[in-house]
Amino acid sequence: MKRIPLKDTERYTIERFKQCKKTERRLAWLKNRKAGVGGSDMSTILGLNAFKTPYDLWLEKTGRVEPEDISDKWAVIRGNALENELRKRFRVNHPEMLVTDGTDKQFIARQRPYLRASLDSILQREDGSFGILEIKTASSRRAGDWHDEDGNLRIPPYYLAQVEFYALVTGWTWGYVYVAIGDDEPVEIPLEADVEDMGAIDKAASDFWRFVTSGTPPQLTTGGDVQKAFPEPTPDIVDESDDDDLYDLLARYESATGMLKDMKAVQKELQEQIIVR
């Protein structure tokens, strides 16, 4: 099969990372992540991420906090180490397609350049059409996420949002998610992107990016968000606001936080007295 070179199209432009050390490429990739919304952000924006809220992501994108460096976590190290081997294995299983590494480039939507897709791998069929290959590893305890209530394989919603985002940016609506779950043989799940899902993802990403560019925080969704937004709560924060209900809530929150601090101080004092008895 003849390989068709990837070029800029009316839908997207391609930014290619220079051939450099892996650490330098990662720094370039992280810099580009701050310039827009990526596929791995979508589960957070849509409220599907159990570990990060839209407000957390907003803090990162606006430069108020630095993203947590998770490169030394075992799950990440394991996933990175296995990615190329899984790509090779998928290639062997699908001689009818060309399978290439996609990690040295980024697709940027022309009309909305804040939409940026970084694919694990790129597929090409005999007819010249391109597709998406997303490679994942999952622990045995997360195996349930990959099966529906009848036991059939499925793409978990938080990853489906990611690959359908890629479809939105590239226009490539077919592909596969290839996943190694625990120590079992890797499995592949076909992808056919849904037009309505892509539209919802487009709107959610655009709405979120407006929060970033305007400096306006998105809605707080957890108690942790409130603690980060108002670490030292005070009604003075809303002195210039006409929102009496918010003013009252913050005043009560300030009072409760103060009482909590006092109780913690009493608790510590009692602990120290018990220790010396």
N, C-alpha and C positions, 0 to 999 in steps of 0.2 A: 504494500500500500504506500502510495506517495504521501509524504508528510506535507501538509499545507501550512506555510508559515503564518504565525499570528501577526496581525497588523491592526493598527487603529481602525475603528469603524465609525459610522455615524452614531452608534450607541455608546461607545466607550473609547478611551485612550488607554494605552498600556505604558505604565512606568516600570522600567526594568532596573533591578538592583545590580550594581556593578559587581563584577567578580572580585570578591574580597574575602577576608577571613569571616568565619561564621559569626563571631562576636560583632564585627563591624556591620554585617548584613542585618543582624538582629537590631542594632541601634538604629539603622536606617528604617527598618520595619516599624519599630516603636515610634519613631518620629512621624511616620506617615499615619499611624493609628491616631495620633492626636489631631491630625488634620481633617478628620471626618469620622464617619460611622462605618464600622466593619462588620463582617458576618458574625464574629464572636460576640459582638455587642448586642445583637438583636434579642437574644434570650433575656438579657437584663432589661432592655427597653420595653419588652412586652410583658415583663413581670413573671418570666418563667425560670429565672435564675434563683435558686434557693440560697445562694451565697453572696449575692450583690444586688442592690436596689438601683432603680433609675437615678436616685439622688447620689448614691455612691459613684456611679458612672459620670454623672454631671460634674461632681467635684474633680474627678480625674481629667475629664475633657477640658475643663476650664482652667486647669493648672493649679487648682486650690490644694490638691493633694497629689502625691506621686503614686502611680499604680503600684500595688504590691508586687515585688519581684518573686515570682513563683518558679523560676527556672531551676532552683535547687530541690524542688519537691519531687519525690520519687515518681509519682504518677506522671509528671511532666517529662522527667528524664526517660522513663520507660517508654512513654508514647513517642518521644522524639527518636529514641533508639530503634524502635520497631517500625517507624513510618516508612523508611526506604525499603525494608524487607517486605512489608505488606504490599507496597506498590509493585515490587518485583513479582510477588506471588499473584497479585491480581492480573498482572501483564501475562504471566504464564497461562492463567485460566481463561484469558480472553485474547487469543491470537488474532481474532477478527478486528480488533481495535488497536490503535496506537495509544499508548499510555505514556505521558511525559510529566516530569516534575514541574509543578506550577509555583514553587515557593520562591522563585527568583524574579517574580513580576507581580504587579498589582494592576487591577482593572479599575479605572476611574470613570464613573458615569459622566458623559459630556454635559447633559442638561443640569445635573445635580452633582457637582464634583466632590461634594462631601460624602457621597456614597462610594465606598472603596472595597473591592473584593480581592482577597488574597486566597487563592485556591491551593489545596494540597497537590492536586494533580489535574491534568487536562486530558480528556478523551477525544479521539477522533474516529468516526466511523468511515466505512468504505465510501459512503456517499458524500463525504467531506464535512458533515455536520460535527459540531463540537459539543462535548458534554462535560459534566462535572464529576470528579471523583473525590469524595471526602473520606479520609482515613481516620479511624478512631480506635482507641483501646479503652476497654472498660473492665473494672474489677468484677469478680463474681457476684459481689453483693449488689451491684447495679444492674445485674442481668435482667431483673424484672422490668426495668425501664425500656428494655428493647423488645418486650413482648406485650401484646394486648391481652385483654381479659380471657380470650380464647386460646392463648398460648402462641399466637402467630407473631412472626417477626414484624417489627415496625421501627420507624425512625422516631426516637423520643422527641416530643414537642420542642424541647430546647435546642436540639440539633436540627430539626426540620426547619425552624426559623432561620438558622444559619445558612443552610444550603438553598433555601428558597430566596434568601437575600442575594446569594451568588447568582441565582437564575435571573433575578430582577436586574442586576447590574449588567450581566453579560448577554442576557437574552437566550441563554442555553437552558432549555427547560427539561432536559433529560440527564440522567446520570445514575450514579450509584453511591451509596454509603457502604464502605467496607470496614467491618469492625471485628477486632479480636476481643472476645469476651472471656476473661479469665484465661485459662490455659487451653480452652477449646479451639477447634479449627475455626479460622476466621469465616465470617458469613457476610454475604452481600445482600443489600436491600435496594431494589430499583427505586429511582426517583423520577417522578413525573410532576413537575411543579404545577401548582394550582394558581390560576390567574387571579382569583379573588384573594387568596393568601398573599400573593405578591403585591396586590394593591394595598392590602392592609399593612403589610410590612413597609411599603413605600411611604404611606402616610405616617406611620408611627416613627420611622426614622427621620422624616422631615420635621415632624412636630418636635421631636427631641432635639434635633440640631438647632432649631429656633431658640430653644431654651439655652443652649450653649452659646450661641452668637449674641443673644440679648443679655446674657448674664442672669437670667431669671431662673431660679431653681424649679425643677418639676415638683409635682405633688409628693409630699412625704408619705411613705407607705408603712413604715415600721417605727417602733419605739427607738430603735437605734438611729434612724434618720433624725428624729426629734433631738436626741442627745447631741448629734453632730451639728445640727443646724443651730441649736441654742445651748451650747455647753455651759454658759453662764446666763440662764434665762432672766430677763428683766422686762417689765412693761415699757421701759424706755425705748425698746426696739421698735415699738409701734406707736410712739408718741405722735408721729406725723400721719398716722393712718386713721381712717374713719371707721375701721372695723372694730366695733366695740366688743363683739364676741371673741375675736382673736386677742384683743387686749386683756379681756377677763381670763381667758384660758392661759395666757402667758403669765399673768399675775399669779394664778393658782399654781401653775407649774413651778414658778420661781419659789413659792412658799413651800411646796411639797419637796422640791430639791433641797431647800435649806434645812427642812426638818430631817430629811434623809441623811444629810451630812452630819447634823447634830447627833442623830442616833448612832451613826457609824463611829463617831468620836467617843460616845458613851460606851459602845460595844468594845472598842479597843482598850479603853481605860479599865473596864471590868475584866477583860482578858488578862491584862498585865497584873491586875491585883490577884487574879486566880493563880497565875504562874508563880508568884512569890509566896503563896501560902504554903 
